[in-house]
Amino acid sequence: MIYEGVVYRPPSEAGSWILQATIGCSHNRCTFCNMYKDKSFRIRSVQELEDEIHKVRELYPDIRRVFIADGDALMIRTEDLKYLLSEIRASFHKLERIGIYASPKSIHSKTDDELISLYEAGLGIAYLGLESGDPEILLRVRKGDTREGIISAGKRLKASGIKLSITAISGLGGKERWREHALMTASAVNEIRPHYLGLLTLMVEQGTELWTSVQEGSFQLLTPDEAARETLSLLQELDCDGLVFRSNHASNYVALKGTLNMDRDKLISQLKRAIEDEGFKDESFRRL
């Protein structure tokens, strides 16, 4: 298996075989992201991908999970993607799940019937970056869609039967808009009602526009204590029964995991103890 450039996948896909069906990200303009800046977006040919699936089948026939990368593989033409899904399912008889990165743009490009047909073809879960529910923050970071557009995309994808995992980024509003970020992200998640919510903590990468803003002083990063209090506000506002909540990524100052709403009080108590005891992960460990 030969990959082009650095390949990324969600933490929950750590044990998956990654099929790099697209190169880069179709949007690739977010001010905080440097993941695909060295790539020009393109979709690999179906024949090339089919050959790769068959080669991997010979080497690893017992693969249980497959993740389709790069940053926005849902942009693949629906009929081509359905064909790839069928090839994956036919090739790995112990297969449990196929996942994919999605974007508001790629979801909007599909009709409801197309999304349903992808679910029926075997697409089990899609990962969608909400980042923030605050319209002003979405505009500033050049997410490429509005709050309403992302909410609509998430609801449509979930309605198709495909499980939906939403990602949000703590600290993305900086010191100026931390409260709006927490409250409006919670309300957006409550409206979408995804199956999973992954909360990362902002890490500013050198070379991004956000890095320049931090260096110039126009964007002020949250301290660990401020980030924890922002997360506390988010948790207090979330009302999404059955939501699997994870904030235990390497970037997070405090590791949290549970299922809402039943674990909300436990998560809040855990976070409050960390604030009181200053029990935050050391900065040097956040990039491991």
N, C-alpha and C positions, 0 to 999 in steps of 0.2 A: 504494500500500500504506500503510494507516494502522494503526499499532500502538498498543495501549493501554498506557501507562506505558513504563518501561524494559524492553527485551527482552534476555535473556541467552542465550548459546549457548556450547557447548564451544569451546576454541581450534581444534580440528580441523575445526570447521564454519564456519570463517571465510569460505569462498567459497560457502556454501550460501544458497539462498533460505529465509527463515524464515517458516513458516506458523504464526501464533499461534492454535492451535486451542483452547487453554485459557488462561484468565487467572489468573495467580498459581500458588500451590502448594497442594496439598490438605492438606499437613501444616503448614507455615509456623510451626513452633514452635522450630526449632533456635536455640540461644542465640547462635551465632556468625554467623548469617545475617540480613542485612537486605534481601535481594534483592526480596522480594515483600511486605514489611510494609505497603505502601500499596495492596495489592490484596486483594479477596475472591475466593476461588477459585470459578470457574464454567467450564462447558464451552460453547463457542459452538455454535450450531446447525449441523447438517450442511448445510442449504441455504445458509447464509451462507458457510461455508467452501468449498462447491462453487463458488459464484459467484466467490469470490476466486481460486480455482485457475484458473478459466476466464479471468478478467481478466488474470492474470499470464501465462498461456499466450500470450495475444495480444501482450503486450509483450516477453516473454522466452522464446521457444519453445525456446531451446537450453540451458536450465537443466540442469545435470548432477547437482546434489545439492540435496536438500530436507531441512531440519531442522524437526521439528514441536515447537513450544514451546507453553506456557510451562513452568513448573517440573515438571509431572508429567502430561504429555499422555497417558501410557499409561492414565490413569484413564478415558479415553473408553470408552464401551461398545464391546465388541469388534466387533459387527456394523457400528457406525458407523465405527469406525477402519478396518476392512477396506474399507469403501466408499470412504473418503477415500484410502486407499493405492491402490486401483484407479483412482481418478480422477487421482491424481498420475501414476501410471505411464502412463495413457492419454494424458495431456496433454503429457508431456515425453519425446520419443522418444530423446533422448540421455541420459536419466537413468541415473546410475551407482549412486546409493545414497540411501536415505531413513533418517534418524536421528531419535531421540526421547529426551527425558529420561524416566527411570523412577524409581520409588521402591520401597522394599520393600513399602509399602502397595499400590501399584498392581499390582505383580507378584503379590502374594498374592491380589489380587482376581480374577486370571485362573486358569483351569484350565490344565493342561499342554496339552490339546488346543487351547485358545484361543490360547496362546502360539505353538504350532506353526502355527496357521491365520494368525496375523499375519505370521510368517516367510514362509509360502507366498504371502501377499498382497503381499509386497514390503518388509517392514520389515527393514532391513539391519543396524542397530546401535542399541543402547540404552546410555545413560549412567547409571550407578547410583552414588550417593554412599555409599561405605562409611564414609568419614571416619576411622574408627578401628576396630581389631579388639579394643580393650580394652572389656569390658562396663561397667566403671566410668565410663569416659569417655563412652561412648554414653548412659549414664543421665544424666550430668551435663549434657551438651549437649542433652538432650531430643530425641534423634534419632527416637524414636518406634518403635523396634524393638530387639530384642536382637541380640547378635553372631550367635547361632544362626539367628535369623530372617533376617538380612541374608545370611548365607552360603547358607541354603536358597533365598532368592529369587534370588541370583546364579546358583547352580547350575541352578535350574530354567529360568531365562531362557536361559542358555547352551545347555542341552540341547535347547532348541526349534530351534536353528540360528541364532538371532539373535546377531550378534557382541556381545560384552559389554565395555564400557569402564568400569573401576572408578576412582573418585576417592578419594584419601586426603589428609589435611591434616596436614602436618608441623607440630609445635608445639602440636597441639590438646590435649595432656595437660599443657602447661606444664612448669615445672621439676619439679613433684611427680611426674608420671607419664610422663616422656619415655621411660624405658626400657620400661615396660609397653606404651606406645603403639607403639614401634618393633617390639618382638618379637611382640606379639599381632596387629598389623596385617599383618606379614609372614606369620604362620601362617594368618590368615584368607584372604589372597590366595592362598597356596599351596593352600588347600583349595578355594577357588572356581575357581582356574585360569582367570581371564578372558583375553581376547585382548589387552587393553590395560590399563595402569595409569598414571594421571596423578597425580603427587604435587605438590600445591600446598603453599605455606607460609602458615601462618595470618597473616591481616591482620585486625586487630580494627577493626570498623566502629563509628563513633559511633552511639549510639542502640540498640545491641544489649545484651542482658543480659550478654554476655561483656565488653563495653566497661565496664560498671558494675563488674564483678568486678575488672577490671584497675585501674580507678581506686581502688577500695577496698582493693586490695592482696591480695585473696583468690585471685587468679590471677596468676601470674608468667610473663611471656613469656620464651621462649628468646632468647638472644643469637644472632647469626649463627653463631658457633662452635658453640654448643650445638645449634642446628638442624642444622648440617652433621654433627655427631657422631651425632645421632639418625638422620639419613638413612643414615649409614654403617652403623649397627647394622641398619637395615631391609634394606639391600642385602646385607649379609652373611648374613641369614637367608632371603632370598627364594630359592626353588627352584622355578621355574615355567618350564620350557623352552618357548621360543617367545613368551614374554610381551614385548610391545612396551612399554618403559618410557620415560616422558617426565616430566622434572622441569625443564622449560625455560619454565614460565609466568613472566609478569612478576613474580609474587610470590616466586619462588625466588631465594635468595641465590647459588646456584651452578647454572648451566644444565647439565643432564645429559640425555642421550638414548642409547638403545641397545636391543638385544634380548637378553633373558636366555635361557638362562644364558650364552651365548657371550660377551657383552660385560660380564659382571659384574666381572671382574678389572680391565678397563679403566676402568669407571665408579668402582670403589673407588679405583683409583690416582689418577684425576682429582680425586676428592673429597678424598683425603688431601693432595694437593698444594695444593688450595685452603685446607685447614685449616692446613697448615704455612706457607703464604705469606700467609695472611689475605686471600685473593683473593675477597672477597665483594662482591656487588652493593651499591652505596650505597643507603641507605634511601630516598632521594629518587626513585630510579628504579623502585621496586617498585610504584608505582601507575600507571605509564605503559601 
